[in-house]
Amino acid sequence: MKERRRHKRVEVDFWASLSHPLLGTITCDIQDMSVSGVSIKLDEDLNFFVMMELDVKIRGEGWDESMPALPVQVTRLNKRDIGLQFIESCEDIWSPPEEDLDFDTDDSDVTSRLSESAEFDEYGKLA
């Protein structure tokens, strides 16, 4: 199966506090993370829905605890596994370790193909 993500996800040892005005604060484990989002695992079933917006406060060794909560949007639901996309890129505050950035060479690298055939704006986003 071809990798279609723009940013490589890496396993991390972080956990998070999710905040929502109607749900309060929920803690969860972060399964993996990229500069564009996180995949989390909830301890219990909750009424999340795609496009729902929350704030996520990432915690754990190696994360700057002074960082504010980041706004995210639910993009994927699979029972208790939830995909969250950062509403604003997190590239300025976190990036995966260099050794984790190698993409699988068996499939064509989506990023390389995009950069060869697409135009980007001054912020590196597709124009």
N, CA, C and O atoms as a printed pandas DataFrame, in Angstrom:
     atom_number atom_name residue_name chain_id  residue_number  x_coord  y_coord  z_coord
0              1         N          MET        A               1    0.837   -1.180    0.000
1              2        CA          MET        A               1    0.000    0.000    0.000
2              3         C          MET        A               1    0.884    1.246    0.000
3              4         O          MET        A               1    1.848    1.327    0.761
4              5         N          LYS        A               2    0.562    2.188   -0.831
5              6        CA          LYS        A               2    1.357    3.408   -0.929
6              7         C          LYS        A               2    1.088    4.330    0.248
7              8         O          LYS        A               2   -0.046    4.485    0.700
8              9         N          GLU        A               3    2.153    4.930    0.724
9             10        CA          GLU        A               3    2.047    5.924    1.797
10            11         C          GLU        A               3    1.552    7.225    1.183
11            12         O          GLU        A               3    2.170    7.750    0.257
12            13         N          ARG        A               4    0.450    7.745    1.688
13            14        CA          ARG        A               4   -0.134    8.960    1.118
14            15         C          ARG        A               4    0.038   10.179    2.030
15            16         O          ARG        A               4   -0.398   11.276    1.682
16            17         N          ARG        A               5    0.655    9.998    3.169
17            18        CA          ARG        A               5    0.830   11.123    4.089
18            19         C          ARG        A               5    1.914   12.056    3.574
19            20         O          ARG        A               5    2.900   11.617    2.982
20            21         N          ARG        A               6    1.721   13.341    3.805
21            22        CA          ARG        A               6    2.740   14.318    3.427
22            23         C          ARG        A               6    3.873   14.357    4.440
23            24         O          ARG        A               6    5.012   14.658    4.084
24            25         N          HIS        A               7    3.572   14.056    5.697
25            26        CA          HIS        A               7    4.577   14.115    6.751
26            27         C          HIS        A               7    4.709   12.749    7.407
27            28         O          HIS        A               7    3.710   12.113    7.742
28            29         N          LYS        A               8    5.926   12.309    7.584
29            30        CA          LYS        A               8    6.213   11.014    8.199
30            31         C          LYS        A               8    5.790   11.026    9.661
31            32         O          LYS        A               8    6.106   11.959   10.399
32            33         N          ARG        A               9    5.081    9.997   10.071
33            34        CA          ARG        A               9    4.691    9.843   11.475
34            35         C          ARG        A               9    5.733    8.988   12.187
35            36         O          ARG        A               9    6.249    8.021   11.625
36            37         N          VAL        A              10    6.034    9.355   13.428
37            38        CA          VAL        A              10    6.982    8.599   14.238
38            39         C          VAL        A              10    6.353    8.295   15.593
39            40         O          VAL        A              10    5.542    9.066   16.106
40            41         N          GLU        A              11    6.741    7.161   16.158
41            42        CA          GLU        A              11    6.269    6.818   17.500
42            43         C          GLU        A              11    6.941    7.745   18.503
43            44         O          GLU        A              11    8.129    8.044   18.387
44            45         N          VAL        A              12    6.174    8.195   19.484
45            46        CA          VAL        A              12    6.695    9.085   20.524
46            47         C          VAL        A              12    6.222    8.585   21.888
47            48         O          VAL        A              12    5.255    7.830   21.987
48            49         N          ASP        A              13    6.916    9.015   22.927
49            50        CA          ASP        A              13    6.534    8.654   24.295
50            51         C          ASP        A              13    5.823    9.814   24.976
51            52         O          ASP        A              13    6.096   10.111   26.139
52            53         N          PHE        A              14    4.919   10.465   24.269
53            54        CA          PHE        A              14    4.170   11.579   24.825
54            55         C          PHE        A              14    2.754   11.129   25.170
55            56         O          PHE        A              14    2.268   10.119   24.662
56            57         N          TRP        A              15    2.110   11.884   26.031
57            58        CA          TRP        A              15    0.688   11.708   26.305
58            59         C          TRP        A              15    0.071   13.091   26.191
59            60         O          TRP        A              15    0.790   14.081   26.063
60            61         N          ALA        A              16   -1.230   13.170   26.237
61            62        CA          ALA        A              16   -1.872   14.457   25.997
62            63         C          ALA        A              16   -3.098   14.652   26.866
63            64         O          ALA        A              16   -3.725   13.696   27.322
64            65         N          SER        A              17   -3.423   15.920   27.082
65            66        CA          SER        A              17   -4.689   16.326   27.690
66            67         C          SER        A              17   -5.490   17.009   26.595
67            68         O          SER        A              17   -5.036   17.991   26.007
68            69         N          LEU        A              18   -6.676   16.493   26.319
69            70        CA          LEU        A              18   -7.569   17.096   25.336
70            71         C          LEU        A              18   -8.591   17.932   26.076
71            72         O          LEU        A              18   -9.137   17.494   27.088
72            73         N          SER        A              19   -8.856   19.132   25.582
73            74        CA          SER        A              19   -9.849   20.005   26.218
74            75         C          SER        A              19  -10.935   20.370   25.218
75            76         O          SER        A              19  -10.664   20.706   24.065
76            77         N          HIS        A              20  -12.170   20.294   25.696
77            78        CA          HIS        A              20  -13.324   20.682   24.893
78            79         C          HIS        A              20  -14.353   21.279   25.845
79            80         O          HIS        A              20  -14.542   20.754   26.942
80            81         N          PRO        A              21  -15.027   22.372   25.455
81            82        CA          PRO        A              21  -15.979   23.028   26.359
82            83         C          PRO        A              21  -17.087   22.106   26.876
83            84         O          PRO        A              21  -17.525   22.261   28.016
84            85         N          LEU        A              22  -17.544   21.160   26.069
85            86        CA          LEU        A              22  -18.633   20.275   26.501
86            87         C          LEU        A              22  -18.151   18.979   27.149
87            88         O          LEU        A              22  -18.869   18.388   27.955
88            89         N          LEU        A              23  -16.934   18.532   26.803
89            90        CA          LEU        A              23  -16.421   17.263   27.328
90            91         C          LEU        A              23  -15.479   17.436   28.506
91            92         O          LEU        A              23  -15.193   16.471   29.216
92            93         N          GLY        A              24  -14.995   18.646   28.723
93            94        CA          GLY        A              24  -14.022   18.860   29.784
94            95         C          GLY        A              24  -12.637   18.453   29.315
95            96         O          GLY        A              24  -12.295   18.617   28.144
96            97         N          THR        A              25  -11.836   17.917   30.242
97            98        CA          THR        A              25  -10.469   17.506   29.928
98            99         C          THR        A              25  -10.369   15.989   29.961
99           100         O          THR        A              25  -10.843   15.341   30.893
100          101         N          ILE        A              26   -9.749   15.438   28.935
101          102        CA          ILE        A              26   -9.595   13.990   28.781
102          103         C          ILE        A              26   -8.113   13.717   28.564
103          104         O          ILE        A              26   -7.463   14.433   27.801
104          105         N          THR        A              27   -7.569   12.701   29.217
105          106        CA          THR        A              27   -6.180   12.334   28.965
106          107         C          THR        A              27   -6.143   11.130   28.029
107          108         O          THR        A              27   -7.060   10.309   28.003
108          109         N          CYS        A              28   -5.059   11.051   27.261
109          110        CA          CYS        A              28   -4.914    9.960   26.300
110          111         C          CYS        A              28   -3.436    9.742   26.007
111          112         O          CYS        A              28   -2.598   10.595   26.301
112          113         N          ASP        A              29   -3.130    8.590   25.426
113          114        CA          ASP        A              29   -1.773    8.294   24.979
114          115         C          ASP        A              29   -1.629    8.699   23.522
115          116         O          ASP        A              29   -2.546    8.513   22.722
116          117         N          ILE        A              30   -0.477    9.252   23.185
117          118        CA          ILE        A              30   -0.179    9.565   21.787
118          119         C          ILE        A              30    0.540    8.357   21.205
119          120         O          ILE        A              30    1.581    7.943   21.715
120          121         N          GLN        A              31   -0.016    7.791   20.135
121          122        CA          GLN        A              31    0.592    6.621   19.500
122          123         C          GLN        A              31    1.720    7.025   18.563
123          124         O          GLN        A              31    2.806    6.446   18.601
124          125         N          ASP        A              32    1.460    8.016   17.725
125          126        CA          ASP        A              32    2.491    8.537   16.842
126          127         C          ASP        A              32    2.167    9.983   16.513
127          128         O          ASP        A              32    1.075   10.482   16.785
128          129         N          MET        A              33    3.164   10.642   15.912
129          130        CA          MET        A              33    3.041   12.086   15.719
130          131         C          MET        A              33    3.818   12.512   14.482
131          132         O          MET        A              33    4.829   11.899   14.138
132          133         N          SER        A              34    3.355   13.545   13.825
133          134        CA          SER        A              34    4.098   14.197   12.744
134          135         C          SER        A              34    3.947   15.696   12.955
135          136         O          SER        A              34    3.290   16.130   13.901
136          137         N          VAL        A              35    4.550   16.483   12.081
137          138        CA          VAL        A              35    4.414   17.929   12.222
138          139         C          VAL        A              35    3.008   18.393   11.879
139          140         O          VAL        A              35    2.657   19.543   12.143
140          141         N          SER        A              36    2.189   17.508   11.288
141          142        CA          SER        A              36    0.826   17.915   10.929
142          143         C          SER        A              36   -0.254   17.334   11.831
143          144         O          SER        A              36   -1.413   17.735   11.730
144          145         N          GLY        A              37    0.099   16.391   12.717
145          146        CA          GLY        A              37   -0.938   15.840   13.582
146          147         C          GLY        A              37   -0.459   14.715   14.477
147          148         O          GLY        A              37    0.719   14.357   14.485
148          149         N          VAL        A              38   -1.404   14.162   15.235
149          150        CA          VAL        A              38   -1.120   13.062   16.156
150          151         C          VAL        A              38   -2.200   11.991   16.025
151          152         O          VAL        A              38   -3.336   12.261   15.636
152          153         N          SER        A              39   -1.804   10.781   16.361
153          154        CA          SER        A              39   -2.752    9.680   16.463
154          155         C          SER        A              39   -2.815    9.319   17.942
155          156         O          SER        A              39   -1.789    9.050   18.566
156          157         N          ILE        A              40   -4.018    9.315   18.497
157          158        CA          ILE        A              40   -4.169    9.067   19.933
158          159         C          ILE        A              40   -5.004    7.821   20.179
159          160         O          ILE        A              40   -5.730    7.355   19.301
160          161         N          LYS        A              41   -4.889    7.295   21.381
161          162        CA          LYS        A              41   -5.683    6.146   21.818
162          163         C          LYS        A              41   -6.398    6.561   23.097
163          164         O          LYS        A              41   -5.764    6.912   24.091
164          165         N          LEU        A              42   -7.734    6.517   23.057
165          166        CA          LEU        A              42   -8.541    6.871   24.228
166          167         C          LEU        A              42   -8.726    5.660   25.133
167          168         O          LEU        A              42   -8.697    4.523   24.664
168          169         N          ASP        A              43   -8.917    5.900   26.427
169          170        CA          ASP        A              43   -9.176    4.830   27.389
170          171         C          ASP        A              43  -10.634    4.394   27.380
171          172         O          ASP        A              43  -10.951    3.281   27.799
172          173         N          GLU        A              44  -11.514    5.256   26.911
173          174        CA          GLU        A              44  -12.944    4.948   26.909
174          175         C          GLU        A              44  -13.589    5.510   25.650
175          176         O          GLU        A              44  -13.031    6.394   25.000
176          177         N          ASP        A              45  -14.766    4.994   25.310
177          178        CA          ASP        A              45  -15.501    5.502   24.152
178          179         C          ASP        A              45  -16.066    6.882   24.469
179          180         O          ASP        A              45  -16.686    7.086   25.512
180          181         N          LEU        A              46  -15.848    7.812   23.569
181          182        CA          LEU        A              46  -16.378    9.168   23.717
182          183         C          LEU        A              46  -17.054    9.571   22.414
183          184         O          LEU        A              46  -16.799    8.973   21.368
184          185         N          ASN        A              47  -17.897   10.562   22.473
185          186        CA          ASN        A              47  -18.648   11.006   21.301
186          187         C          ASN        A              47  -17.867   12.032   20.487
187          188         O          ASN        A              47  -18.271   13.190   20.382
188          189         N          PHE        A              48  -16.753   11.602   19.915
189          190        CA          PHE        A              48  -16.002   12.459   19.011
190          191         C          PHE        A              48  -16.614   12.327   17.624
191          192         O          PHE        A              48  -17.270   11.329   17.325
192          193         N          PHE        A              49  -16.402   13.328   16.779
193          194        CA          PHE        A              49  -16.863   13.250   15.401
194          195         C          PHE        A              49  -15.862   13.974   14.503
195          196         O          PHE        A              49  -15.160   14.881   14.948
196          197         N          VAL        A              50  -15.804   13.565   13.238
197          198        CA          VAL        A              50  -14.904   14.187   12.279
198          199         C          VAL        A              50  -15.255   15.668   12.162
199          200         O          VAL        A              50  -16.428   16.041   12.123
200          201         N          MET        A              51  -14.233   16.494   12.108
201          202        CA          MET        A              51  -14.310   17.961   12.037
202          203         C          MET        A              51  -14.465   18.607   13.422
203          204         O          MET        A              51  -14.448   19.834   13.524
204          205         N          MET        A              52  -14.614   17.817   14.479
205          206        CA          MET        A              52  -14.702   18.353   15.840
206          207         C          MET        A              52  -13.376   19.040   16.171
207          208         O          MET        A              52  -12.308   18.525   15.839
208          209         N          GLU        A              53  -13.441   20.194   16.821
209          210        CA          GLU        A              53  -12.234   20.924   17.193
210          211         C          GLU        A              53  -12.020   20.865   18.700
211          212         O          GLU        A              53  -12.954   21.025   19.485
212          213         N          LEU        A              54  -10.763   20.631   19.085
213          214        CA          LEU        A              54  -10.355   20.518   20.482
214          215         C          LEU        A              54   -9.024   21.233   20.649
215          216         O          LEU        A              54   -8.417   21.675   19.674
216          217         N          ASP        A              55   -8.582   21.341   21.885
217          218        CA          ASP        A              55   -7.228   21.798   22.174
218          219         C          ASP        A              55   -6.476   20.618   22.761
219          220         O          ASP        A              55   -7.012   19.896   23.602
220          221         N          VAL        A              56   -5.236   20.414   22.327
221          222        CA          VAL        A              56   -4.425   19.321   22.849
222          223         C          VAL        A              56   -3.177   19.909   23.503
223          224         O          VAL        A              56   -2.455   20.703   22.899
224          225         N          LYS        A              57   -2.944   19.507   24.734
225          226        CA          LYS        A              57   -1.741   19.896   25.476
226          227         C          LYS        A              57   -0.872   18.650   25.534
227          228         O          LYS        A              57   -1.203   17.682   26.219
228          229         N          ILE        A              58    0.234   18.680   24.816
229          230        CA          ILE        A              58    1.128   17.521   24.749
230          231         C          ILE        A              58    2.044   17.544   25.958
231          232         O          ILE        A              58    2.518   18.599   26.381
232          233         N          ARG        A              59    2.283   16.358   26.508
233          234        CA          ARG        A              59    3.098   16.240   27.720
234          235         C          ARG        A              59    4.036   15.046   27.590
235          236         O          ARG        A              59    3.779   14.114   26.829
236          237         N          GLY        A              60    5.109   15.093   28.337
237          238        CA          GLY        A              60    6.035   13.969   28.365
238          239         C          GLY        A              60    7.473   14.435   28.270
239          240         O          GLY        A              60    7.755   15.588   27.941
240          241         N          GLU        A              61    8.375   13.512   28.565
241          242        CA          GLU        A              61    9.793   13.815   28.546
242          243         C          GLU        A              61   10.227   14.197   27.132
243          244         O          GLU        A              61    9.952   13.476   26.173
244          245         N          GLY        A              62   10.896   15.323   27.014
245          246        CA          GLY        A              62   11.346   15.798   25.716
246          247         C          GLY        A              62   10.424   16.834   25.099
247          248         O          GLY        A              62   10.759   17.421   24.070
248          249         N          TRP        A              63    9.263   17.070   25.711
249          250        CA          TRP        A              63    8.340   18.096   25.211
250          251         C          TRP        A              63    8.425   19.297   26.132
251          252         O          TRP        A              63    8.460   19.135   27.352
252          253         N          ASP        A              64    8.460   20.479   25.582
253          254        CA          ASP        A              64    8.536   21.712   26.359
254          255         C          ASP        A              64    7.197   21.939   27.067
255          256         O          ASP        A              64    6.204   22.280   26.425
256          257         N          GLU        A              65    7.171   21.751   28.379
257          258        CA          GLU        A              65    5.935   21.868   29.163
258          259         C          GLU        A              65    5.356   23.286   29.158
259          260         O          GLU        A              65    4.184   23.480   29.483
260          261         N          SER        A              66    6.179   24.276   28.787
261          262        CA          SER        A              66    5.664   25.647   28.750
262          263         C          SER        A              66    4.867   25.932   27.474
263          264         O          SER        A              66    4.247   26.989   27.346
264          265         N          MET        A              67    4.887   24.990   26.539
265          266        CA          MET        A              67    4.140   25.180   25.287
266          267         C          MET        A              67    2.649   25.240   25.582
267          268         O          MET        A              67    2.151   24.484   26.417
268          269         N          PRO        A              68    1.938   26.126   24.909
269          270        CA          PRO        A              68    0.479   26.198   25.108
270          271         C          PRO        A              68   -0.213   25.008   24.440
271          272         O          PRO        A              68    0.394   24.273   23.661
272          273         N          ALA        A              69   -1.476   24.840   24.757
273          274        CA          ALA        A              69   -2.280   23.818   24.080
274          275         C          ALA        A              69   -2.397   24.197   22.606
275          276         O          ALA        A              69   -2.458   25.376   22.258
276          277         N          LEU        A              70   -2.427   23.181   21.751
277          278        CA          LEU        A              70   -2.511   23.400   20.308
278          279         C          LEU        A              70   -3.908   23.054   19.812
279          280         O          LEU        A              70   -4.445   22.011   20.184
280          281         N          PRO        A              71   -4.509   23.899   18.983
281          282        CA          PRO        A              71   -5.826   23.574   18.436
282          283         C          PRO        A              71   -5.706   22.464   17.386
283          284         O          PRO        A              71   -4.827   22.500   16.525
284          285         N          VAL        A              72   -6.605   21.479   17.473
285          286        CA          VAL        A              72   -6.611   20.344   16.548
286          287         C          VAL        A              72   -8.025   20.084   16.055
287          288         O          VAL        A              72   -9.006   20.568   16.619
288          289         N          GLN        A              73   -8.096   19.304   14.986
289          290        CA          GLN        A              73   -9.386   18.911   14.428
290          291         C          GLN        A              73   -9.367   17.397   14.223
291          292         O          GLN        A              73   -8.380   16.847   13.733
292          293         N          VAL        A              74  -10.459   16.725   14.597
293          294        CA          VAL        A              74  -10.569   15.278   14.414
294          295         C          VAL        A              74  -10.679   14.986   12.921
295          296         O          VAL        A              74  -11.533   15.544   12.232
296          297         N          THR        A              75   -9.800   14.101   12.424
297          298        CA          THR        A              75   -9.815   13.736   11.007
298          299         C          THR        A              75  -10.118   12.262   10.783
299          300         O          THR        A              75  -10.501   11.869    9.681
300          301         N          ARG        A              76   -9.950   11.438   11.822
301          302        CA          ARG        A              76  -10.157   10.000   11.665
302          303         C          ARG        A              76  -10.674    9.414   12.966
303          304         O          ARG        A              76  -10.195    9.760   14.046
304          305         N          LEU        A              77  -11.655    8.523   12.860
305          306        CA          LEU        A              77  -12.210    7.812   14.015
306          307         C          LEU        A              77  -12.206    6.317   13.720
307          308         O          LEU        A              77  -12.704    5.885   12.680
308          309         N          ASN        A              78  -11.653    5.538   14.621
309          310        CA          ASN        A              78  -11.672    4.087   14.506
310          311         C          ASN        A              78  -11.753    3.526   15.924
311          312         O          ASN        A              78  -10.734    3.215   16.541
312          313         N          LYS        A              79  -12.970    3.402   16.425
313          314        CA          LYS        A              79  -13.234    3.002   17.807
314          315         C          LYS        A              79  -12.556    3.998   18.743
315          316         O          LYS        A              79  -12.970    5.155   18.811
316          317         N          ARG        A              80  -11.519    3.566   19.468
317          318        CA          ARG        A              80  -10.837    4.464   20.410
318          319         C          ARG        A              80   -9.567    5.084   19.827
319          320         O          ARG        A              80   -8.889    5.860   20.499
320          321         N          ASP        A              81   -9.245    4.744   18.582
321          322        CA          ASP        A              81   -8.103    5.348   17.888
322          323         C          ASP        A              81   -8.596    6.564   17.120
323          324         O          ASP        A              81   -9.496    6.462   16.286
324          325         N          ILE        A              82   -8.001    7.714   17.408
325          326        CA          ILE        A              82   -8.460    8.978   16.836
326          327         C          ILE        A              82   -7.288    9.679   16.146
327          328         O          ILE        A              82   -6.192    9.753   16.701
328          329         N          GLY        A              83   -7.521   10.188   14.946
329          330        CA          GLY        A              83   -6.530   10.993   14.243
330          331         C          GLY        A              83   -6.858   12.462   14.425
331          332         O          GLY        A              83   -7.986   12.887   14.175
332          333         N          LEU        A              84   -5.880   13.237   14.856
333          334        CA          LEU        A              84   -6.055   14.674   15.067
334          335         C          LEU        A              84   -5.072   15.435   14.188
335          336         O          LEU        A              84   -3.883   15.117   14.165
336          337         N          GLN        A              85   -5.556   16.422   13.475
337          338        CA          GLN        A              85   -4.700   17.266   12.649
338          339         C          GLN        A              85   -4.535   18.615   13.335
339          340         O          GLN        A              85   -5.509   19.229   13.770
340          341         N          PHE        A              86   -3.273   19.070   13.426
341          342        CA          PHE        A              86   -3.035   20.402   13.972
342          343         C          PHE        A              86   -3.663   21.418   13.027
343          344         O          PHE        A              86   -3.471   21.340   11.814
344          345         N          ILE        A              87   -4.407   22.362   13.574
345          346        CA          ILE        A              87   -5.027   23.386   12.738
346          347         C          ILE        A              87   -3.947   24.285   12.140
347          348         O          ILE        A              87   -4.079   24.753   11.010
348          349         N          GLU        A              88   -2.887   24.521   12.896
349          350        CA          GLU        A              88   -1.714   25.232   12.382
350          351         C          GLU        A              88   -0.533   24.279   12.471
351          352         O          GLU        A              88   -0.434   23.498   13.417
352          353         N          SER        A              89    0.358   24.337   11.497
353          354        CA          SER        A              89    1.506   23.436   11.471
354          355         C          SER        A              89    2.334   23.579   12.742
355          356         O          SER        A              89    2.448   24.665   13.311
356          357         N          CYS        A              90    2.902   22.474   13.170
357          358        CA          CYS        A              90    3.715   22.455   14.380
358          359         C          CYS        A              90    5.203   22.378   14.025
359          360         O          CYS        A              90    6.032   22.100   14.891
360          361         N          GLU        A              91    5.545   22.624   12.748
361          362        CA          GLU        A              91    6.935   22.519   12.296
362          363         C          GLU        A              91    7.882   23.441   13.050
363          364         O          GLU        A              91    9.052   23.105   13.231
364          365         N          ASP        A              92    7.396   24.597   13.491
365          366        CA          ASP        A              92    8.259   25.550   14.187
366          367         C          ASP        A              92    8.571   25.137   15.620
367          368         O          ASP        A              92    9.528   25.637   16.211
368          369         N          ILE        A              93    7.775   24.229   16.187
369          370        CA          ILE        A              93    7.977   23.877   17.594
370          371         C          ILE        A              93    8.431   22.442   17.814
371          372         O          ILE        A              93    8.952   22.124   18.883
372          373         N          TRP        A              94    8.246   21.557   16.819
373          374        CA          TRP        A              94    8.652   20.162   16.972
374          375         C          TRP        A              94    8.907   19.555   15.607
375          376         O          TRP        A              94    8.197   19.840   14.643
376          377         N          SER        A              95    9.917   18.722   15.537
377          378        CA          SER        A              95   10.122   17.915   14.337
378          379         C          SER        A              95   10.660   16.568   14.785
379          380         O          SER        A              95   11.342   16.483   15.807
380          381         N          PRO        A              96   10.362   15.512   14.031
381          382        CA          PRO        A              96   10.822   14.185   14.428
382          383         C          PRO        A              96   12.343   14.103   14.378
383          384         O          PRO        A              96   12.983   14.847   13.634
384          385         N          PRO        A              97   12.921   13.203   15.166
385          386        CA          PRO        A              97   14.375   13.008   15.105
386          387         C          PRO        A              97   14.797   12.643   13.682
387          388         O          PRO        A              97   14.053   11.976   12.964
388          389         N          GLU        A              98   15.987   13.079   13.275
389          390        CA          GLU        A              98   16.482   12.853   11.910
390          391         C          GLU        A              98   16.422   11.384   11.498
391          392         O          GLU        A              98   16.055   11.078   10.363
392          393         N          GLU        A              99   16.779   10.471   12.403
393          394        CA          GLU        A              99   16.811    9.047   12.042
394          395         C          GLU        A              99   15.423    8.493   11.734
395          396         O          GLU        A              99   15.309    7.445   11.098
396          397         N          ASP        A             100   14.372    9.173   12.170
397          398        CA          ASP        A             100   13.005    8.717   11.907
398          399         C          ASP        A             100   12.414    9.305   10.633
399          400         O          ASP        A             100   11.261    9.021   10.308
400          401         N          LEU        A             101   13.172   10.113    9.909
401          402        CA          LEU        A             101   12.630   10.790    8.736
402          403         C          LEU        A             101   12.758   10.001    7.439
403          404         O          LEU        A             101   12.264   10.455    6.407
404          405         N          ASP        A             102   13.401    8.838    7.454
405          406        CA          ASP        A             102   13.547    8.048    6.236
406          407         C          ASP        A             102   12.211    7.469    5.821
407          408         O          ASP        A             102   11.575    6.747    6.588
408          409         N          PHE        A             103   11.782    7.786    4.604
409          410        CA          PHE        A             103   10.553    7.224    4.052
410          411         C          PHE        A             103   10.870    5.867    3.453
411          412         O          PHE        A             103   12.004    5.622    3.040
412          413         N          ASP        A             104    9.890    4.987    3.401
413          414        CA          ASP        A             104   10.030    3.683    2.789
414          415         C          ASP        A             104   10.287    3.872    1.300
415          416         O          ASP        A             104    9.487    4.495    0.602
416          417         N          THR        A             105   11.405    3.334    0.814
417          418        CA          THR        A             105   11.741    3.535   -0.591
418          419         C          THR        A             105   11.051    2.547   -1.510
419          420         O          THR        A             105   11.152    2.689   -2.729
420          421         N          ASP        A             106   10.349    1.541   -0.977
421          422        CA          ASP        A             106    9.619    0.604   -1.826
422          423         C          ASP        A             106    8.487    1.307   -2.560
423          424         O          ASP        A             106    8.214    0.998   -3.719
424          425         N          ASP        A             107    7.835    2.239   -1.903
425          426        CA          ASP        A             107    6.778    3.026   -2.541
426          427         C          ASP        A             107    7.382    4.353   -2.968
427          428         O          ASP        A             107    8.345    4.822   -2.361
428          429         N          SER        A             108    6.828    4.955   -4.003
429          430        CA          SER        A             108    7.355    6.252   -4.396
430          431         C          SER        A             108    7.120    7.260   -3.291
431          432         O          SER        A             108    6.073    7.279   -2.645
432          433         N          ASP        A             109    8.104    8.080   -3.097
433          434        CA          ASP        A             109    8.023    9.093   -2.055
434          435         C          ASP        A             109    7.071   10.191   -2.519
435          436         O          ASP        A             109    7.357   10.914   -3.474
436          437         N          VAL        A             110    5.951   10.303   -1.842
437          438        CA          VAL        A             110    4.914   11.264   -2.211
438          439         C          VAL        A             110    5.467   12.680   -2.210
439          440         O          VAL        A             110    5.160   13.473   -3.099
440          441         N          THR        A             111    6.273   12.992   -1.222
441          442        CA          THR        A             111    6.807   14.347   -1.123
442          443         C          THR        A             111    7.685   14.680   -2.328
443          444         O          THR        A             111    7.582   15.777   -2.877
444          445         N          SER        A             112    8.543   13.754   -2.747
445          446        CA          SER        A             112    9.401   14.004   -3.907
446          447         C          SER        A             112    8.581   14.193   -5.163
447          448         O          SER        A             112    8.845   15.098   -5.955
448          449         N          ARG        A             113    7.582   13.340   -5.349
449          450        CA          ARG        A             113    6.743   13.453   -6.543
450          451         C          ARG        A             113    6.011   14.785   -6.554
451          452         O          ARG        A             113    5.899   15.425   -7.599
452          453         N          LEU        A             114    5.512   15.206   -5.398
453          454        CA          LEU        A             114    4.809   16.487   -5.337
454          455         C          LEU        A             114    5.741   17.638   -5.679
455          456         O          LEU        A             114    5.374   18.540   -6.432
456          457         N          SER        A             115    6.949   17.605   -5.123
457          458        CA          SER        A             115    7.849   18.727   -5.350
458          459         C          SER        A             115    8.306   18.795   -6.801
459          460         O          SER        A             115    8.637   19.876   -7.289
460          461         N          GLU        A             116    8.332   17.655   -7.503
461          462        CA          GLU        A             116    8.728   17.658   -8.904
462          463         C          GLU        A             116    7.616   18.172   -9.807
463          464         O          GLU        A             116    7.893   18.789  -10.836
464          465         N          SER        A             117    6.356   17.927   -9.437
465          466        CA          SER        A             117    5.265   18.221  -10.357
466          467         C          SER        A             117    4.323   19.329   -9.895
467          468         O          SER        A             117    3.380   19.662  -10.613
468          469         N          ALA        A             118    4.549   19.898   -8.735
469          470        CA          ALA        A             118    3.605   20.887   -8.211
470          471         C          ALA        A             118    4.324   22.191   -7.893
471          472         O          ALA        A             118    5.544   22.236   -7.736
472          473         N          GLU        A             119    3.541   23.227   -7.805
473          474        CA          GLU        A             119    4.074   24.524   -7.412
474          475         C          GLU        A             119    3.696   24.788   -5.964
475          476         O          GLU        A             119    2.600   24.446   -5.521
476          477         N          PHE        A             120    4.624   25.406   -5.229
477          478        CA          PHE        A             120    4.401   25.690   -3.825
478          479         C          PHE        A             120    4.441   27.195   -3.596
479          480         O          PHE        A             120    5.134   27.926   -4.303
480          481         N          ASP        A             121    3.681   27.649   -2.589
481          482        CA          ASP        A             121    3.720   29.065   -2.257
482          483         C          ASP        A             121    4.923   29.345   -1.364
483          484         O          ASP        A             121    5.722   28.446   -1.102
484          485         N          GLU        A             122    5.059   30.581   -0.897
485          486        CA          GLU        A             122    6.215   30.968   -0.094
486          487         C          GLU        A             122    6.292   30.257    1.255
487          488         O          GLU        A             122    7.337   30.287    1.906
488          489         N          TYR        A             123    5.196   29.615    1.687
489          490        CA          TYR        A             123    5.173   28.911    2.963
490          491         C          TYR        A             123    5.345   27.409    2.787
491          492         O          TYR        A             123    5.243   26.665    3.762
492          493         N          GLY        A             124    5.605   26.946    1.564
493          494        CA          GLY        A             124    5.797   25.530    1.321
494          495         C          GLY        A             124    4.508   24.756    1.140
495          496         O          GLY        A             124    4.533   23.526    1.086
496          497         N          LYS        A             125    3.392   25.440    1.046
497          498        CA          LYS        A             125    2.097   24.783    0.841
498          499         C          LYS        A             125    1.820   24.719   -0.655
499          500         O          LYS        A             125    2.298   25.555   -1.421
500          501         N          LEU        A             126    1.038   23.714   -1.067
501          502        CA          LEU        A             126    0.683   23.606   -2.479
502          503         C          LEU        A             126   -0.032   24.861   -2.936
503          504         O          LEU        A             126   -0.961   25.333   -2.280
504          505         N          ALA        A             127    0.405   25.396   -4.063
505          506        CA          ALA        A             127   -0.208   26.625   -4.595
506          507         C          ALA        A             127   -1.437   26.297   -5.422
507          508         O          ALA        A             127   -2.084   27.201   -5.951
